[in-house]
């Protein structure tokens, strides 16, 4: 299963691959022909794997905050969140490599209270200022269990488009599709102070599956 945001890229990549494979019939040197064919097929496989969207059976639980994306936990720290809350929050950041699934999923069920896109730079995702200066979207979802939590999709050095489906007033369901980051890169969660965290630094997270935090 592939994400709908990948449809143009997949169609273009498939067409390009088909044309190149047909043209290689005119190449007489076998090793050159084979090298081009293999390189073209690898190119198509990379595109397909990047836009994959595995279906996952999400166990809905209002006492859990689930990982919004696949990747590695790179930050767990208390920070000042200055865009929406304007106070201290517990930040948990997940970095996505190019080989990870890049679908963003809702970490909790609730109502979208805030959703905003910010144009910006394309610093590497682990740069300390990436959360404030890179292209990004900020979304706040609120429910009665955790109150309001904020997640931020952040573009990286390779990412050039963030897709965000959250709109203010929407009722959203935990684990469902919240957006996509094309060729990028990081998602930050901002949670209430004192929230018990269930993950550790450098742990691999699976979107819609890994329990990031639980209700205190």
N, C-alpha and C positions, 0 to 999 in steps of 0.2 A: 504494500500500500504506500502511495506517495502523497505528499502534501499538495494541496491545490495551488499553493504559491509557486510550486516548481513546474507547473504545466508548461509555461512558455520556454523555460530553460531545457526541459526534457524534450519537448518537440524540436527545438532548435538543435540540441545535441544529437538526437536520433537522426534528423535529416542530414546534418553534417556528416555523421558517421556513415550513413548509407551512401552518400555521394562519394566520399573518399574511398570506401570499399569498392565501389563500382569503377572508379577511376584507376585503382591499382591494377585492374585487369590489363591495362595498357603498359604496365611496367614489366620489362623482360627479365630484369635481375631478381631472382627469387628472394635473396636475403633482404634486399631493399623493400620489395613488396611486403614481405612478412613483417618487417620492422614497422612499416607504416601502418599496416593493419592492426598489429598488436597495440601500438601507441594510440590509435584511434579508438579501439575498443576499451582500453584502460581509461581514456578520457570520458567515454560514455558511462562507464561503471562508476567513476568518481562523481559525476553529476547525479546518477541514480541514487547512490548511497547517501549523498548529502541531503536530498529531498525526501528520504524515506520517512514514513510516519507510522510506526508500528502501533497497532491497536492494543491497548492495555486495559485489563479489567481493574478498574480503580475501586478500592474499598472506601466508600464515603464514610467519613468520621469527623464530626465537628470538633472533636478534641485533638485532632491532628493537623499540623501544617505540613503539606506534602511538598516535595521538591518540584519547583516549577519547570525545571529543565534537566537534561542529562549533562553530566560533567563532573568536575572535581571541585570539592569545597576548598576555596583558597583564602577565605576571610571569615573569622568569627570574632567580632569585637564590638565594644560599645563605642558609638559614634554620635555626633550631632547631625541630625537630619534637618536641613534648612529649607527645603522646598515646601513641604506640606505640614509636617508635625511641628517643626521649629523647636524641637527639644531632643533629648538624648534617646537613642533607640539601640537595639541590639541588631547589628548587621551580620547577615550570613550571605556570602557571595559564592556563586558557582560559575566556574570558567568552563566554556565549551571549546574543545579543539575542533578542527575541521572535520574530524571523523565522527563526532558525536551527532546524535539526532538534535536538530535545531528548533523543534517545536517548543513553544512556550505554553505551559498549562497553568490553570488557576490553582493556586496553593490551598485555597479554602473556598467553600461556598459562601455566598453572601451577595451584597449589593455593591456595585461599583459607585464609589463616592467621588472619585477624581480620576481623570485620564487626560494626559497632556503629552504632546510630542515636542521635543527640543532638537533643533538642528545643532550641529556641533562638529568637533574635530574627529579624527580617527586615530587617536593614540592607541598603542597596544593595550589590550584589555586589562592587563595586570598593572598598568600605570596608576599611581595613587590618585591622579586627578581625572581618570577616565570617567568616573561616576558623575563628575560635575561638568566636564568639558566636552565629552564625546557626544555624538548623536545618540539620542536616548528617548525612551518614553517612560513616564511615571504613571503608575496605576495604583489606586488605593481601593481595596475591597474590605467591607466591614460586615461582621456578623455578631451575634450576641455572645458567642463563646470567647473570641479573642479581641473583640472590638475591631479597630481598624489596623490592617497591615498594609504595607506598601511594597510593591515590587517594581524594579526598574530594569528594563531591557536596555543593554548598552552595546552599541556597535564597537567593533575593534578595528585593527589595522586593515583587515580584509573586508569587513562588512561594509556594505553600501546601501542597505535598505532594511529598515525595521518595519515589520507589519504588526499592528496592534488592533485587535478586534474589540477591546473593552471600550464601552461608551457609558458615560455617567447615567445612572439610573437603572442599568441592566441588572437583572438577577442572574448570577452565574453559578455554575456547578463545579465543585472541586474536581480537578483532573481533566476537565474538558479543554478544548483548544482555545488558547487566549491570544495566539499570534505566532510569529515566526521571525527569526533573525537570519537574513541571508548572508552566509559566509561570516558569521560572527557568533557570539563571542563571550558575553557575560550577563548574568542576571543577579541583581542584588535584592535581598529581602531585608526589610526593616521591621523588626518585631518589638512588642512592648518589653521594657526592661524586666528582667526576672523570669522571662519565658524559658522553661527548661529545654535545652538544646540536645537533640539525640544524635547529632553527627559530630565528627572530628575533622580537623584540618587534614587535607589531602585524601579524604574519603571520597570514593566514587558515589555519585548520586544518580538515581534513575527517576526521570520526571514522572510524576503521578504515582510513584511507588514508594520511594524512600521517605521516611518520616523525618522531617527536619526538626520539628519541635512539637511539644505536647502542651496541653493546658496545665498550668501550675495548680 
